[in-house]
Amino acid sequence: MRVAVAVTPKSGKDAVMGWVVDANGERELSVKVTAAPEKGKATKAVCKLLAAFFGVPKSSVECVRGDLSRHKMIEIPISQEQLEEAVGRL
């Protein structure tokens, strides 16, 4: 499933924070990573963090849009129910 993600790079910790609403009123998953937003480091850190958070292999999580943006679309091999359940536990 594709998940809209809002990334905060150069944060003090790597963490999935929960849902936020963007300027268009759409939900995005807020994610903080310690990696800097240079040469794709933050994007790789986001994919690694989300793989661990959802318990899926790192190789199965990929950025399908927004490699160089703070607003990304990430493909994660989980169902809508699994997504809501995992984020709901935050």
MOPAC internal coordinates of N, CA, C and O (Angstrom, degrees):
PM7 1SCF
backbone

  N    0.0000 0     0.00 0     0.00 0    0    0    0
  C    1.4325 1     0.00 0     0.00 0    1    0    0
  C    1.5188 1   108.88 1     0.00 0    2    1    0
  O    1.2310 1   120.65 1   -30.78 1    3    2    1
  N    1.3176 1   116.37 1   149.22 1    3    2    1
  C    1.4577 1   121.42 1   179.03 1    5    3    2
  C    1.5193 1   110.00 1   -94.77 1    6    5    3
  O    1.2310 1   121.72 1   -46.63 1    7    6    5
  N    1.3345 1   114.31 1   133.37 1    7    6    5
  C    1.4597 1   121.11 1  -176.77 1    9    7    6
  C    1.5272 1   108.80 1  -125.57 1   10    9    7
  O    1.2310 1   120.43 1   -51.88 1   11   10    9
  N    1.3315 1   116.79 1   128.12 1   11   10    9
  C    1.4630 1   121.47 1   174.13 1   13   11   10
  C    1.5226 1   107.80 1   -75.43 1   14   13   11
  O    1.2310 1   121.05 1   -47.56 1   15   14   13
  N    1.3351 1   115.60 1   132.44 1   15   14   13
  C    1.4557 1   121.26 1  -175.46 1   17   15   14
  C    1.5267 1   110.11 1  -129.04 1   18   17   15
  O    1.2310 1   120.48 1   -47.27 1   19   18   17
  N    1.3185 1   116.68 1   132.73 1   19   18   17
  C    1.4662 1   123.26 1   173.42 1   21   19   18
  C    1.5247 1   107.18 1  -104.24 1   22   21   19
  O    1.2310 1   120.53 1   -60.56 1   23   22   21
  N    1.3310 1   116.59 1   119.44 1   23   22   21
  C    1.4605 1   121.57 1  -172.90 1   25   23   22
  C    1.5249 1   111.56 1  -105.62 1   26   25   23
  O    1.2310 1   121.04 1   -44.36 1   27   26   25
  N    1.3265 1   115.62 1   135.64 1   27   26   25
  C    1.4564 1   122.38 1   170.37 1   29   27   26
  C    1.5260 1   106.88 1  -112.01 1   30   29   27
  O    1.2310 1   120.01 1   -77.19 1   31   30   29
  N    1.3445 1   117.58 1   102.81 1   31   30   29
  C    1.4654 1   120.29 1   179.11 1   33   31   30
  C    1.5287 1   111.15 1   -80.42 1   34   33   31
  O    1.2310 1   120.85 1   -12.31 1   35   34   33
  N    1.3218 1   115.99 1   167.69 1   35   34   33
  C    1.4659 1   123.57 1   178.32 1   37   35   34
  C    1.5263 1   111.62 1    54.41 1   38   37   35
  O    1.2310 1   120.92 1  -141.58 1   39   38   37
  N    1.3119 1   115.86 1    38.42 1   39   38   37
  C    1.4606 1   121.64 1   177.74 1   41   39   38
  C    1.5234 1   109.30 1   -84.31 1   42   41   39
  O    1.2310 1   120.56 1    -9.03 1   43   42   41
  N    1.3011 1   116.54 1   170.97 1   43   42   41
  C    1.4575 1   120.79 1   178.56 1   45   43   42
  C    1.5153 1   113.64 1   -76.24 1   46   45   43
  O    1.2310 1   120.55 1   164.51 1   47   46   45
  N    1.3462 1   116.56 1   -15.49 1   47   46   45
  C    1.4692 1   120.23 1  -179.04 1   49   47   46
  C    1.5296 1   109.35 1  -154.46 1   50   49   47
  O    1.2310 1   121.20 1   -17.62 1   51   50   49
  N    1.3282 1   115.32 1   162.38 1   51   50   49
  C    1.4587 1   121.78 1   172.39 1   53   51   50
  C    1.5181 1   106.86 1   -92.17 1   54   53   51
  O    1.2310 1   120.10 1   -57.35 1   55   54   53
  N    1.3409 1   117.42 1   122.65 1   55   54   53
  C    1.4584 1   119.35 1  -177.95 1   57   55   54
  C    1.5190 1   111.50 1  -160.68 1   58   57   55
  O    1.2310 1   121.27 1   -33.99 1   59   58   57
  N    1.3315 1   115.18 1   146.01 1   59   58   57
  C    1.4584 1   122.17 1   169.46 1   61   59   58
  C    1.5232 1   105.06 1   -92.05 1   62   61   59
  O    1.2310 1   120.50 1   -57.62 1   63   62   61
  N    1.3321 1   116.64 1   122.38 1   63   62   61
  C    1.4619 1   120.91 1  -171.15 1   65   63   62
  C    1.5326 1   113.81 1   -96.56 1   66   65   63
  O    1.2310 1   119.92 1   153.03 1   67   66   65
  N    1.3227 1   117.76 1   -26.97 1   67   66   65
  C    1.4595 1   120.44 1  -177.47 1   69   67   66
  C    1.5165 1   110.73 1   125.41 1   70   69   67
  O    1.2310 1   120.98 1    10.03 1   71   70   69
  N    1.3111 1   115.73 1  -169.97 1   71   70   69
  C    1.4600 1   121.25 1  -176.72 1   73   71   70
  C    1.5291 1   111.66 1   -81.87 1   74   73   71
  O    1.2310 1   121.00 1   -38.04 1   75   74   73
  N    1.3396 1   115.70 1   141.96 1   75   74   73
  C    1.4680 1   123.64 1   170.35 1   77   75   74
  C    1.5251 1   106.70 1  -131.95 1   78   77   75
  O    1.2310 1   120.55 1   -18.01 1   79   78   77
  N    1.3248 1   116.55 1   161.99 1   79   78   77
  C    1.4584 1   121.40 1   178.37 1   81   79   78
  C    1.5179 1   107.98 1  -109.17 1   82   81   79
  O    1.2310 1   120.50 1   -52.07 1   83   82   81
  N    1.3550 1   116.64 1   127.93 1   83   82   81
  C    1.4595 1   120.48 1  -178.85 1   85   83   82
  C    1.5310 1   110.91 1   -81.21 1   86   85   83
  O    1.2310 1   120.47 1     2.62 1   87   86   85
  N    1.3132 1   116.70 1  -177.38 1   87   86   85
  C    1.4688 1   122.34 1  -176.94 1   89   87   86
  C    1.5244 1   112.61 1   -63.12 1   90   89   87
  O    1.2310 1   120.27 1   156.76 1   91   90   89
  N    1.3288 1   117.08 1   -23.24 1   91   90   89
  C    1.4716 1   121.55 1   179.98 1   93   91   90
  C    1.5315 1   112.47 1   -92.42 1   94   93   91
  O    1.2310 1   120.50 1  -176.79 1   95   94   93
  N    1.3262 1   116.64 1     3.21 1   95   94   93
  C    1.4522 1   120.42 1  -179.39 1   97   95   94
  C    1.5176 1   114.33 1    83.20 1   98   97   95
  O    1.2310 1   120.26 1  -169.30 1   99   98   97
  N    1.3214 1   117.11 1    10.70 1   99   98   97
  C    1.4694 1   122.24 1   179.59 1  101   99   98
  C    1.5269 1   109.99 1   -92.96 1  102  101   99
  O    1.2310 1   120.86 1   -32.73 1  103  102  101
  N    1.3350 1   115.96 1   147.27 1  103  102  101
  C    1.4675 1   121.17 1   176.92 1  105  103  102
  C    1.5187 1   110.66 1   -77.91 1  106  105  103
  O    1.2310 1   121.49 1   -41.46 1  107  106  105
  N    1.3373 1   114.76 1   138.54 1  107  106  105
  C    1.4571 1   121.93 1   172.55 1  109  107  106
  C    1.5262 1   107.63 1  -132.54 1  110  109  107
  O    1.2310 1   120.98 1   -31.66 1  111  110  109
  N    1.3074 1   115.73 1   148.34 1  111  110  109
  C    1.4499 1   121.07 1   175.66 1  113  111  110
  C    1.5250 1   107.70 1   -84.63 1  114  113  111
  O    1.2310 1   119.83 1   -59.95 1  115  114  113
  N    1.3139 1   117.92 1   120.05 1  115  114  113
  C    1.4622 1   122.38 1  -179.28 1  117  115  114
  C    1.5232 1   109.14 1   -82.74 1  118  117  115
  O    1.2310 1   121.27 1   -53.38 1  119  118  117
  N    1.3425 1   115.17 1   126.62 1  119  118  117
  C    1.4608 1   121.84 1  -178.11 1  121  119  118
  C    1.5254 1   108.66 1  -132.45 1  122  121  119
  O    1.2310 1   120.66 1   -46.05 1  123  122  121
  N    1.3399 1   116.35 1   133.95 1  123  122  121
  C    1.4597 1   121.64 1   175.48 1  125  123  122
  C    1.5243 1   108.61 1  -112.00 1  126  125  123
  O    1.2310 1   121.00 1   -43.29 1  127  126  125
  N    1.3470 1   115.70 1   136.71 1  127  126  125
  C    1.4612 1   120.61 1   176.84 1  129  127  126
  C    1.5273 1   109.30 1  -134.11 1  130  129  127
  O    1.2310 1   120.78 1   -30.03 1  131  130  129
  N    1.3206 1   116.11 1   149.97 1  131  130  129
  C    1.4602 1   120.99 1   179.64 1  133  131  130
  C    1.5204 1   111.77 1   -79.46 1  134  133  131
  O    1.2310 1   119.77 1   161.88 1  135  134  133
  N    1.3150 1   118.04 1   -18.12 1  135  134  133
  C    1.4610 1   122.27 1  -177.59 1  137  135  134
  C    1.5283 1   111.28 1   -66.50 1  138  137  135
  O    1.2310 1   121.67 1   -31.79 1  139  138  137
  N    1.3187 1   114.41 1   148.21 1  139  138  137
  C    1.4669 1   121.18 1   177.59 1  141  139  138
  C    1.5330 1   109.66 1   -79.63 1  142  141  139
  O    1.2310 1   120.53 1   -27.80 1  143  142  141
  N    1.3354 1   116.60 1   152.20 1  143  142  141
  C    1.4628 1   119.69 1  -179.84 1  145  143  142
  C    1.5293 1   111.67 1   -83.44 1  146  145  143
  O    1.2310 1   120.68 1  -117.78 1  147  146  145
  N    1.3083 1   116.31 1    62.22 1  147  146  145
  C    1.4598 1   120.54 1   179.84 1  149  147  146
  C    1.5191 1   110.20 1  -136.06 1  150  149  147
  O    1.2310 1   121.38 1   -44.00 1  151  150  149
  N    1.3194 1   114.96 1   136.00 1  151  150  149
  C    1.4728 1   122.41 1   176.87 1  153  151  150
  C    1.5236 1   113.08 1    54.19 1  154  153  151
  O    1.2310 1   119.95 1  -147.38 1  155  154  153
  N    1.3351 1   117.69 1    32.62 1  155  154  153
  C    1.4567 1   121.48 1   176.01 1  157  155  154
  C    1.5197 1   115.74 1    78.40 1  158  157  155
  O    1.2310 1   120.17 1  -172.80 1  159  158  157
  N    1.3266 1   117.28 1     7.20 1  159  158  157
  C    1.4750 1   119.90 1  -177.88 1  161  159  158
  C    1.5258 1   111.62 1   -63.09 1  162  161  159
  O    1.2310 1   120.10 1   137.24 1  163  162  161
  N    1.3221 1   117.42 1   -42.76 1  163  162  161
  C    1.4653 1   119.98 1  -179.39 1  165  163  162
  C    1.5249 1   110.92 1   -66.33 1  166  165  163
  O    1.2310 1   120.05 1   140.33 1  167  166  165
  N    1.3251 1   117.52 1   -39.67 1  167  166  165
  C    1.4662 1   121.40 1   179.04 1  169  167  166
  C    1.5170 1   110.38 1   -62.70 1  170  169  167
  O    1.2310 1   120.04 1   135.96 1  171  170  169
  N    1.3191 1   117.52 1   -44.04 1  171  170  169
  C    1.4646 1   121.01 1   178.04 1  173  171  170
  C    1.5221 1   110.53 1   -62.77 1  174  173  171
  O    1.2310 1   120.40 1   139.75 1  175  174  173
  N    1.3265 1   116.84 1   -40.25 1  175  174  173
  C    1.4641 1   121.00 1   179.44 1  177  175  174
  C    1.5268 1   110.90 1   -65.14 1  178  177  175
  O    1.2310 1   120.29 1   141.26 1  179  178  177
  N    1.3295 1   117.05 1   -38.74 1  179  178  177
  C    1.4638 1   121.20 1   177.90 1  181  179  178
  C    1.5255 1   110.23 1   -62.72 1  182  181  179
  O    1.2310 1   120.37 1   132.71 1  183  182  181
  N    1.3133 1   116.91 1   -47.29 1  183  182  181
  C    1.4726 1   120.83 1  -179.44 1  185  183  182
  C    1.5251 1   110.80 1   -61.84 1  186  185  183
  O    1.2310 1   120.38 1   137.57 1  187  186  185
  N    1.3202 1   116.88 1   -42.43 1  187  186  185
  C    1.4665 1   121.02 1   179.06 1  189  187  186
  C    1.5320 1   110.56 1   -64.19 1  190  189  187
  O    1.2310 1   120.32 1   135.72 1  191  190  189
  N    1.3215 1   116.99 1   -44.28 1  191  190  189
  C    1.4600 1   121.62 1   179.89 1  193  191  190
  C    1.5234 1   111.45 1   -63.13 1  194  193  191
  O    1.2310 1   120.44 1   133.93 1  195  194  193
  N    1.3298 1   116.76 1   -46.07 1  195  194  193
  C    1.4697 1   120.03 1  -179.40 1  197  195  194
  C    1.5236 1   111.80 1   -66.38 1  198  197  195
  O    1.2310 1   120.04 1   144.61 1  199  198  197
  N    1.3252 1   117.54 1   -35.39 1  199  198  197
  C    1.4692 1   120.55 1   176.66 1  201  199  198
  C    1.5296 1   109.95 1   -61.41 1  202  201  199
  O    1.2310 1   120.60 1   135.02 1  203  202  201
  N    1.3251 1   116.46 1   -44.98 1  203  202  201
  C    1.4666 1   120.18 1   179.30 1  205  203  202
  C    1.5271 1   110.63 1   -67.04 1  206  205  203
  O    1.2310 1   120.08 1   137.56 1  207  206  205
  N    1.3189 1   117.45 1   -42.44 1  207  206  205
  C    1.4611 1   122.07 1  -177.98 1  209  207  206
  C    1.5268 1   111.79 1   -61.49 1  210  209  207
  O    1.2310 1   120.63 1   137.67 1  211  210  209
  N    1.3421 1   116.40 1   -42.33 1  211  210  209
  C    1.4655 1   120.45 1  -178.09 1  213  211  210
  C    1.5217 1   113.47 1   -93.66 1  214  213  211
  O    1.2310 1   119.90 1   177.95 1  215  214  213
  N    1.3344 1   117.80 1    -2.05 1  215  214  213
  C    1.4633 1   121.54 1   176.62 1  217  215  214
  C    1.5126 1   114.36 1    68.98 1  218  217  215
  O    1.2310 1   120.72 1  -139.72 1  219  218  217
  N    1.3313 1   116.23 1    40.28 1  219  218  217
  C    1.4615 1   121.25 1   177.96 1  221  219  218
  C    1.5300 1   108.46 1  -121.99 1  222  221  219
  O    1.2310 1   119.76 1   -18.88 1  223  222  221
  N    1.3390 1   118.06 1   161.12 1  223  222  221
  C    1.4644 1   120.17 1   179.02 1  225  223  222
  C    1.5376 1   111.75 1   -63.13 1  226  225  223
  O    1.2310 1   120.88 1   -36.70 1  227  226  225
  N    1.3427 1   115.92 1   143.30 1  227  226  225
  C    1.4662 1   120.84 1   178.39 1  229  227  226
  C    1.5205 1   111.86 1   -56.10 1  230  229  227
  O    1.2310 1   121.04 1   142.62 1  231  230  229
  N    1.3232 1   115.62 1   -37.38 1  231  230  229
  C    1.4688 1   120.10 1  -176.48 1  233  231  230
  C    1.5283 1   112.75 1   -68.55 1  234  233  231
  O    1.2310 1   119.68 1   165.57 1  235  234  233
  N    1.3244 1   118.22 1   -14.43 1  235  234  233
  C    1.4648 1   120.71 1  -177.91 1  237  235  234
  C    1.5320 1   112.62 1   -94.34 1  238  237  235
  O    1.2310 1   119.99 1   176.35 1  239  238  237
  N    1.3336 1   117.61 1    -3.65 1  239  238  237
  C    1.4690 1   121.83 1   179.39 1  241  239  238
  C    1.5259 1   107.93 1  -106.04 1  242  241  239
  O    1.2310 1   120.87 1   -53.21 1  243  242  241
  N    1.3326 1   115.94 1   126.79 1  243  242  241
  C    1.4647 1   117.95 1  -179.51 1  245  243  242
  C    1.5212 1   111.88 1  -142.86 1  246  245  243
  O    1.2310 1   121.66 1   -28.39 1  247  246  245
  N    1.3209 1   114.43 1   151.61 1  247  246  245
  C    1.4593 1   121.47 1   176.73 1  249  247  246
  C    1.5280 1   107.35 1   -86.45 1  250  249  247
  O    1.2310 1   120.37 1   -60.31 1  251  250  249
  N    1.3319 1   116.89 1   119.69 1  251  250  249
  C    1.4645 1   120.77 1  -178.35 1  253  251  250
  C    1.5287 1   111.77 1  -100.98 1  254  253  251
  O    1.2310 1   120.37 1   166.53 1  255  254  253
  N    1.3381 1   116.90 1   -13.47 1  255  254  253
  C    1.4663 1   120.41 1   176.79 1  257  255  254
  C    1.5237 1   109.17 1  -158.79 1  258  257  255
  O    1.2310 1   120.91 1   -40.91 1  259  258  257
  N    1.3348 1   115.86 1   139.09 1  259  258  257
  C    1.4558 1   120.57 1   174.87 1  261  259  258
  C    1.5121 1   115.41 1    90.21 1  262  261  259
  O    1.2310 1   119.87 1  -147.87 1  263  262  261
  N    1.3240 1   117.85 1    32.13 1  263  262  261
  C    1.4660 1   120.72 1  -179.85 1  265  263  262
  C    1.5264 1   113.13 1   -49.95 1  266  265  263
  O    1.2310 1   120.48 1   141.25 1  267  266  265
  N    1.3278 1   116.69 1   -38.75 1  267  266  265
  C    1.4605 1   120.62 1  -176.20 1  269  267  266
  C    1.5263 1   112.81 1  -107.53 1  270  269  267
  O    1.2310 1   120.63 1  -163.17 1  271  270  269
  N    1.3212 1   116.40 1    16.83 1  271  270  269
  C    1.4616 1   122.03 1  -177.48 1  273  271  270
  C    1.5245 1   110.18 1  -115.35 1  274  273  271
  O    1.2310 1   120.68 1   -20.66 1  275  274  273
  N    1.3215 1   116.30 1   159.34 1  275  274  273
  C    1.4656 1   120.45 1   173.81 1  277  275  274
  C    1.5223 1   110.96 1   -77.19 1  278  277  275
  O    1.2310 1   120.65 1   163.01 1  279  278  277
  N    1.3247 1   116.36 1   -16.99 1  279  278  277
  C    1.4686 1   121.61 1   178.75 1  281  279  278
  C    1.5247 1   107.68 1  -108.31 1  282  281  279
  O    1.2310 1   120.88 1   -67.59 1  283  282  281
  N    1.3188 1   115.93 1   112.41 1  283  282  281
  C    1.4586 1   122.23 1  -173.41 1  285  283  282
  C    1.5221 1   110.85 1  -121.23 1  286  285  283
  O    1.2310 1   121.00 1   -20.07 1  287  286  285
  N    1.3132 1   115.70 1   159.93 1  287  286  285
  C    1.4553 1   122.68 1   170.36 1  289  287  286
  C    1.5258 1   105.47 1  -115.59 1  290  289  287
  O    1.2310 1   120.93 1   -62.40 1  291  290  289
  N    1.3209 1   115.83 1   117.60 1  291  290  289
  C    1.4589 1   122.13 1  -175.49 1  293  291  290
  C    1.5222 1   109.46 1  -112.61 1  294  293  291
  O    1.2310 1   120.72 1   -47.46 1  295  294  293
  N    1.3295 1   116.24 1   132.54 1  295  294  293
  C    1.4628 1   122.90 1   176.22 1  297  295  294
  C    1.5267 1   108.11 1   -92.72 1  298  297  295
  O    1.2310 1   121.02 1   -57.60 1  299  298  297
  N    1.3461 1   115.66 1   122.40 1  299  298  297
  C    1.4637 1   122.07 1  -179.33 1  301  299  298
  C    1.5327 1   107.73 1  -130.21 1  302  301  299
  O    1.2310 1   119.64 1   -49.38 1  303  302  301
  N    1.3330 1   118.29 1   130.62 1  303  302  301
  C    1.4717 1   120.34 1  -177.78 1  305  303  302
  C    1.5322 1   113.23 1   -78.44 1  306  305  303
  O    1.2310 1   120.89 1  -111.91 1  307  306  305
  N    1.3418 1   115.89 1    68.09 1  307  306  305
  C    1.4591 1   121.93 1   177.23 1  309  307  306
  C    1.5192 1   108.37 1  -137.52 1  310  309  307
  O    1.2310 1   120.89 1   -14.22 1  311  310  309
  N    1.3240 1   115.90 1   165.78 1  311  310  309
  C    1.4651 1   120.29 1   177.56 1  313  311  310
  C    1.5291 1   109.80 1   -90.46 1  314  313  311
  O    1.2310 1   120.84 1   -12.32 1  315  314  313
  N    1.3131 1   116.01 1   167.68 1  315  314  313
  C    1.4743 1   121.65 1   176.87 1  317  315  314
  C    1.5287 1   109.93 1   -59.45 1  318  317  315
  O    1.2310 1   120.59 1   139.90 1  319  318  317
  N    1.3267 1   116.47 1   -40.10 1  319  318  317
  C    1.4533 1   121.01 1  -179.86 1  321  319  318
  C    1.5312 1   111.37 1   -63.55 1  322  321  319
  O    1.2310 1   120.50 1   136.89 1  323  322  321
  N    1.3321 1   116.64 1   -43.11 1  323  322  321
  C    1.4619 1   120.96 1   179.11 1  325  323  322
  C    1.5334 1   110.26 1   -63.83 1  326  325  323
  O    1.2310 1   120.88 1   140.00 1  327  326  325
  N    1.3231 1   115.92 1   -40.00 1  327  326  325
  C    1.4678 1   120.84 1   178.22 1  329  327  326
  C    1.5217 1   110.82 1   -61.13 1  330  329  327
  O    1.2310 1   120.45 1   128.03 1  331  330  329
  N    1.3158 1   116.74 1   -51.97 1  331  330  329
  C    1.4698 1   121.48 1  -177.21 1  333  331  330
  C    1.5318 1   110.76 1   -63.19 1  334  333  331
  O    1.2310 1   120.50 1   139.76 1  335  334  333
  N    1.3275 1   116.64 1   -40.24 1  335  334  333
  C    1.4626 1   120.62 1  -179.56 1  337  335  334
  C    1.5307 1   111.19 1   -64.42 1  338  337  335
  O    1.2310 1   120.20 1   133.65 1  339  338  337
  N    1.3357 1   117.22 1   -46.35 1  339  338  337
  C    1.4579 1   121.21 1  -178.21 1  341  339  338
  C    1.5274 1   111.52 1   -65.86 1  342  341  339
  O    1.2310 1   119.97 1   134.82 1  343  342  341
  N    1.3206 1   117.67 1   -45.18 1  343  342  341
  C    1.4625 1   120.92 1  -178.91 1  345  343  342
  C    1.5237 1   110.10 1   -71.47 1  346  345  343
  O    1.2310 1   120.09 1   148.50 1  347  346  345
  N    1.3112 1   117.44 1   -31.50 1  347  346  345
  C    1.4556 1   121.50 1   178.61 1  349  347  346
  C    1.5170 1   113.10 1   -65.02 1  350  349  347
  O    1.2310 1   119.99 1   157.64 1  351  350  349
  N    1.3218 1   117.62 1   -22.36 1  351  350  349
  C    1.4679 1   121.15 1   179.49 1  353  351  350
  C    1.5207 1   113.38 1   -78.97 1  354  353  351
  O    1.2310 1   119.99 1   172.91 1  355  354  353
  N    1.3224 1   117.63 1    -7.09 1  355  354  353
  C    1.4768 1   120.68 1  -178.04 1  357  355  354
  C    1.5172 1   111.44 1   -71.35 1  358  357  355
  O    1.2310 1   120.10 1   180.00 1  359  358  357

